[in-house]
Amino acid sequence: MSSGPAGIRKFLTGPDGWPYLLVPFIPLALVFEIIGASPTLIFFIAAAGIIPTAALMGQATEHLAERSGPGIGGLLNVTFGNAPELIIAGFALAEGLQEVVKASIIGSILGNVLLVLGAAMIAGGVGRGGDVQRFDRTAASVQSIMLLLAGAALLMPAIFELVQGSGLPAVDDEIVQYDSTVEGLSVAVSVVLVLCYAAGLFFSLKTHRAVFNPVAAENEEDAGHGTGEEPWTVRKSMIALAIAGAAVGLMSEILVGSIGEASESVGLSEFFIGVIVVAIVGNAAEHWVAVLVAFKGKMDLAVNIAIGSSAQIALFVAPVLVFLSYVIGPSPLALVFNGFELAAVLIAALIANAVSQEGESTWFEGVLLLAVYAVLGITFFVA
């Protein structure tokens, strides 16, 4: 980013600087929380405040990855790529909002596969007439197969509870107590998912690195947000990560603390807030990057961000939250999703596999993906 007021103004009004225009919402959320303003107002102000902190965390992670090389860089992206979602979910676990946590997991998967990928396909087709946008089918297929595996694994604890237990949780539940068998099954499934994700990292960063190199090259090209700037120093990146992490934690605590009253005031269920609102807020900066690179004609990177992020949520974030629930919160988190969530994750996994098979996309396919997301959103709202 160029120095001086003109350079800062140009960056903030550019396609990559818009999240930082929301920085004033951070102190505003603090003030409203202190004076005891309306929970609904606090919720939406805090949600807006999370977006720039998540953007800063993502930017710092990208610069660190550039300095560290592809191997360690991949691990850094795993560790920090979904940190905002993990932090938000961690505070929700501490508050006993386990069903909101599970809804946000499913919402993040849906948001990436349907909302982000759909918008990216439309953006990629804008101004290109009847052209078909092409991407690396092999890399996309690996990610989509990982997501399908995760979807199948996430189904099993719910099926076990449906057959052997007391049934699936209701949409309006905040927390449901399950017996030790289901909790143990959730831990076992989580271990398998984490091992699969580790194997996927080894596959993409080591043994089949050449397959994923085009995506990595494009990512490096865009890491400086198209400005050609030098990567930040490790010190600067770590300081930015620390500041962003503290800010995300603060905004997340305020956000989660206002969910209950805000949902009642607005008339939205906590389930809808978790699966739609919280999921979009936690991924907003990353979502925008995928759409932006697709607009530039780099569908390889856009597809990798969308499907890869969904796979990362299912294979890494969900298991980590299960492990964390044994340390924070009133009881362990069981991977037993309600019926709407089960249908949604299955739909997302199947669509991701169907889309990745051809290795090409059109703007109309993007419209169809957004239509599916809209139908699911309407159904979740009515539920």
Order of alpha helices (4+ residues) and beta strands (2+ residues): alpha-alpha-alpha-alpha-alpha-alpha-alpha-beta-alpha-alpha-alpha-alpha-alpha-alpha-alpha-alpha-beta-alpha
